Amino acid sequence: MTKVVLDAMGGDHAPRANLDGAKLAIERGIVSAEQLVLTGPRELLEPMLAPAGLVGVDVVDAPDVLTCADTPVDAMRRKPRNSISLGIGHVAEHKASGFISAGSTGVVVAAASVGLSRLEGVRRPGIAVTIQGEGGVPFVVMDVGANPLPKAVDLLQYGLMASAYYSGTLGNERPRVGLLNIGTEDTKGNPLTREAHQMLRHAPINFIGSVEGVDVFSGRCEVVVCDGFTGNVLLKVSEGCAEYVLRTTAGFMKEVGLDPDKSRLVLHKLMQRVDYSEYGGAQLLGVDGVVTICHGRSGPEAICNALRFAVRAVGAKVNQHIVSAVKAAAASSQ
């Protein structure tokens, strides 16, 4: 039976939003109570389980509560019995296959990097985030912050890993993979992207070449490969732009006197397109386990969707496919 661990204490609205998200996941048949494990202070969480409709859910006692001021070093040294570290430990001990947290990205990445072994052949883990593009088609960007100074082989492996993840969770067996660059010509870019381009061309994936920033949301490819610095800037600019468009659209509709009911309908549809909660969170790919990092603002719907994609990734054996793809790429380069 697949078990997944949910960090009950991570995020701006913890623990209530996380418990409500877990309840939604159980009600929708994504997980059963027996498949779900919560981490957090037992004396706080256990009295909340029955009122939240979570009877039968196990709790791993994690009495050390992290705050937004705690660094990854603080979490490891001063508060080792925190909900993130113990949740990752549960996966490392093979008591669960996946871990989900809306807590500090830095702490999750550090705990997973230390506590979980890397998948065979993987040099550096990376963070993949799924965003909805034109026509409602999702695309994955990797890396968005784990590795700001990668080598070309890291970008190659990000393409392999993100392609395997997309295939396993979003149903496209051969997603198109593009390398984010300043132009589409093979000769464009810095030494890193030019070297990575040559490696990706010979990889066992559907590589379509370089793509520019203007192509990211257009549906030209389903996987966008980039270094962690560029990917993080892309992600944050996308979030800011989406919020700006929503605010501006709402203001213009009010200004022209559009019917309030129609305005709400338009904004609701637009919000569905830009809402990060549709796919729950980002995936830390390359470690031995399924690790999902949710947005700190995550509400119940986002937590529920994070559980849905974590369970889907486990069931699709994404990590096994990553290992196979990395081995195939290594063999073809020899």
C-alpha atoms as one frame of an Amber mdcrd trajectory, in Angstrom:
protein
   0.000   0.000   0.000   1.412   3.387  -1.040   1.791   5.760   1.885   2.423
   9.491   1.667   3.486  11.914   4.370   1.958  15.384   4.672   3.732  18.067
   6.682   0.841  19.375   8.786   2.816  22.393   9.997   4.117  23.824   6.706
   2.639  26.927   5.091   0.964  30.202   5.980  -2.351  28.567   6.912  -1.091
  25.488   8.767  -2.271  23.282  10.265  -5.930  23.960   9.378  -5.497  24.286
   5.600  -3.356  21.143   5.478  -5.854  19.088   7.476  -8.708  20.351   5.310
  -6.709  19.493   2.188  -6.078  15.999   3.518  -9.797  15.594   4.169 -10.582
  16.649   0.573  -8.084  14.098  -0.744  -9.704  11.332   1.278 -13.227  12.376
   0.247 -12.204  12.373  -3.426 -10.625   8.943  -3.190  -7.087  10.156  -3.838
  -5.805   8.525  -0.669  -7.352   6.562   2.172  -6.908   7.468   5.817  -4.628
   4.452   6.174  -2.375   5.717   3.364  -1.872   9.162   4.888   0.664  10.134
   7.559   0.843  13.577   9.165   3.936  15.111  10.757   3.731  17.721  13.486
   3.329  18.049  17.267   1.148  15.107  18.311  -0.401  16.965  21.242  -1.594
  19.678  18.834  -2.716  17.494  15.930  -4.393  14.465  17.487  -7.276  16.444
  19.090  -7.913  18.026  15.675  -8.186  14.782  13.682 -11.738  13.697  14.516
 -13.286  17.183  14.061 -11.415  17.459  10.741 -12.741  14.094   9.520  -9.342
  12.432   9.655 -10.023   9.483  11.910  -7.521   6.699  11.246  -4.727   8.982
  10.007  -1.354   8.342  11.672   0.665  11.156  13.229   4.451  11.180  13.489
   5.282  13.338  16.494   7.445  16.299  15.407   7.564  18.637  18.414  10.116
  21.100  16.997   8.078  23.766  15.207   9.868  25.759  12.501   9.253  29.457
  11.912   9.872  31.603   8.830  13.087  32.825  10.497  14.591  29.333  10.722
  17.273  28.570   8.139  18.001  25.083   6.782  20.970  24.942   9.174  18.692
  25.864  12.101  16.271  23.122  11.092  19.028  20.520  10.974  20.937  21.498
  14.100  18.679  23.326  16.546  15.326  21.764  15.663  16.075  18.301  14.271
  12.674  16.885  15.293  10.767  19.187  12.957   7.908  18.129  10.690   9.979
  18.361   7.479  13.025  16.415   8.637  10.964  13.648  10.240   8.710  13.427
   7.191  11.714  13.047   4.894  13.073  10.476   7.337   9.865   8.483   7.010
  10.478   8.273   3.249  14.167   7.461   3.732  13.188   4.532   5.962  10.819
   3.301   3.218   7.807   3.715   5.493   6.288   6.007   2.853   6.884   6.753
  -0.827   6.136  10.459  -0.911   6.392  13.647   1.159   4.435  16.901   0.727
   5.159  20.213   2.458   4.127  23.865   2.108   6.983  24.818   4.417  10.299
  26.458   3.580  11.587  25.412   0.159  15.160  25.719   1.399  14.525  23.432
   4.360  12.709  20.840   2.238  15.487  20.785  -0.379  18.204  20.604   2.288
  16.443  17.863   4.270  15.751  15.818   1.131  19.271  16.291  -0.224  20.785
  15.103   3.062  18.178  12.526   4.064  17.449  10.867   0.721  19.946   9.308
  -1.631  20.090  10.519  -5.217  18.629   8.348  -7.903  21.204   6.209  -9.665
  23.128   8.261 -12.213  21.610  11.629 -11.203  24.216  14.299 -10.495  22.107
  17.086  -8.978  18.381  17.141  -8.057  16.238  19.925  -9.470  12.854  21.490
  -8.830  10.151  21.077 -11.484   7.026  23.225 -11.417   3.914  22.701 -13.539
   2.135  25.743 -14.993  -0.913  25.984 -17.246  -0.174  27.421 -20.670  -2.162
  28.503 -23.705  -5.238  26.413 -24.378  -5.112  25.021 -20.857  -2.185  22.738
 -21.716   0.222  22.312 -18.770   3.975  22.638 -19.138   6.822  21.878 -16.724
   9.756  24.196 -16.020  12.915  22.668 -14.544  14.941  23.849 -12.660  13.286
  26.694 -10.708  15.781  27.169  -7.908  17.617  24.093  -6.652  20.740  24.547
  -8.791  21.494  28.130  -9.924  24.937  27.236 -11.341  24.517  23.909 -13.153
  26.780  22.167 -15.598  25.558  21.155 -19.040  25.085  17.556 -17.884  22.683
  18.837 -15.212  20.532  20.522 -17.854  20.590  17.293 -19.848  19.382  15.367
 -16.815  16.722  17.997 -16.058  15.319  17.395 -19.510  15.314  13.642 -18.925
  13.747  13.883 -15.467  11.093  16.452 -16.337  10.140  14.488 -19.454   9.704
  11.312 -17.380   7.681  13.209 -14.780   5.412  14.784 -17.419   4.842  11.451
 -19.131   3.958   9.711 -15.873   1.684  12.334 -14.343   0.172  14.281 -17.238
  -0.384  11.537 -19.797   1.817  12.630 -22.706   4.224   9.827 -23.588   6.536
  12.075 -25.621   6.368  15.624 -24.320   8.268  18.173 -26.376  11.351  19.426
 -24.535  12.806  22.893 -25.133  15.945  24.572 -23.774  15.279  28.133 -22.588
  17.618  30.433 -24.497  17.965  33.931 -25.944  17.216  32.679 -29.451  16.102
  29.565 -31.265  19.222  29.164 -33.418  21.654  26.395 -32.419  24.501  28.909
 -32.173  22.717  31.250 -29.742  23.293  31.392 -25.995  26.199  31.200 -23.581
  28.691  28.309 -23.368  26.433  26.463 -20.917  23.332  26.480 -23.122  25.303
  25.718 -26.295  26.913  22.669 -24.686  23.610  21.548 -23.152  21.904  21.948
 -26.532  24.302  19.471 -28.132  23.790  16.963 -25.303  19.994  17.259 -25.372
  19.966  16.718 -29.159  21.273  13.184 -28.641  19.191  12.353 -25.570  16.361
   9.770 -25.684  13.668  12.474 -25.401  11.590  14.561 -27.791  13.954  17.556
 -27.878  12.785  20.362 -30.188  15.696  22.764 -29.661  15.980  26.143 -28.006
  12.942  28.214 -27.059  12.730  31.881 -26.104  10.902  33.429 -23.179   8.036
  34.421 -25.465   7.472  30.740 -26.274   7.110  29.526 -22.684   3.346  29.998
 -22.346   2.503  29.535 -26.035   2.303  25.736 -26.014   5.395  25.261 -28.166
   6.739  22.662 -25.751   5.606  20.780 -22.637   8.975  20.824 -20.832  11.193
  23.897 -20.458  14.778  23.266 -19.294  16.841  26.024 -17.668  19.266  26.735
 -14.847  17.817  27.298 -11.375  18.513  31.050 -11.327  16.731  31.706 -14.622
  13.908  29.331 -13.741  13.267  30.981 -10.400  13.142  34.427 -12.020  10.768
  33.053 -14.675   8.496  31.567 -12.001   8.368  34.705  -9.845   7.813  37.014
 -12.831   5.026  34.714 -14.054   3.300  34.836 -10.660   3.628  38.608 -10.472
   2.408  39.086 -14.037  -0.606  36.831 -13.429  -1.609  38.832 -10.354  -1.106
  42.085 -12.258  -3.306  40.896 -15.135  -6.034  39.817 -12.714  -6.009  43.151
 -10.885  -5.896  45.172 -14.099  -8.667  43.159 -15.768 -10.885  43.535 -12.706
 -10.263  47.283 -12.697 -11.072  47.709 -16.408 -14.284  45.659 -16.142 -15.433
  47.818 -13.244 -14.438  50.975 -15.114 -16.558  50.135 -18.184 -19.498  49.029
 -16.042 -19.481  45.374 -17.017 -22.189  43.328 -15.331 -20.792  42.141 -11.931
 -21.901  38.538 -12.508 -20.153  38.426 -15.888 -17.085  40.062 -14.376 -16.889
  37.413 -11.688 -17.268  34.666 -14.319 -14.420  36.089 -16.442 -12.152  36.516
 -13.435 -12.951  33.006 -12.222 -12.002  31.510 -15.605  -8.843  33.605 -15.748
  -7.939  32.619 -12.209  -8.246  28.936 -13.092  -5.663  29.445 -15.846  -3.082
  31.123 -13.596  -3.789  29.435 -10.265  -0.782  27.450  -9.002  -3.079  25.239
  -6.900  -4.263  23.307  -9.973  -1.099  21.193  -9.830  -0.476  21.448  -6.100
   3.212  22.222  -5.988   6.690  21.731  -7.367   8.515  18.397  -7.495  12.059
  17.825  -6.295  13.204  15.361  -8.950  16.332  13.256  -8.692  16.035  11.994
  -5.109  14.929   8.541  -3.995  11.343   9.389  -3.149   8.556  11.657  -4.371
   9.016  15.083  -2.760   6.457  17.840  -3.374   7.048  21.460  -2.349   3.843
  23.494  -2.146   3.482  27.261  -2.229   3.485  28.819   1.237   0.046  30.306
   0.531  -1.441  26.902  -0.266  -5.022  26.340   0.810  -6.943  23.066   1.058
  -7.421  22.707  -2.712  -3.701  23.082  -3.393  -2.810  20.572  -0.671  -5.362
  18.115  -2.068  -3.938  18.481  -5.570  -0.394  18.051  -4.255  -1.458  14.733
  -2.735  -3.104  13.764  -6.025   0.046  14.364  -8.090   2.313  12.749  -5.493
   0.223   9.583  -5.513   0.135   9.684  -9.321   3.932  10.027  -9.536   4.414
   7.074  -7.191   1.927   4.944  -9.124   3.502   5.837 -12.479   6.943   4.814
 -11.157   8.386   8.144 -12.285  11.672   7.604 -10.454  12.242   4.244 -12.133
  11.666   5.896 -15.519  14.115   8.667 -14.600  16.818   6.128 -13.771  16.201
   4.277 -17.049  16.369   7.509 -19.061  19.572   8.665 -17.364  21.192   5.263
 -18.032  20.106   5.352 -21.668  21.506   8.851 -22.120  24.807   7.859 -20.524
  25.065   4.792 -22.770  24.338   6.775 -25.944  27.061   9.316 -25.138  29.797
   6.685 -24.860
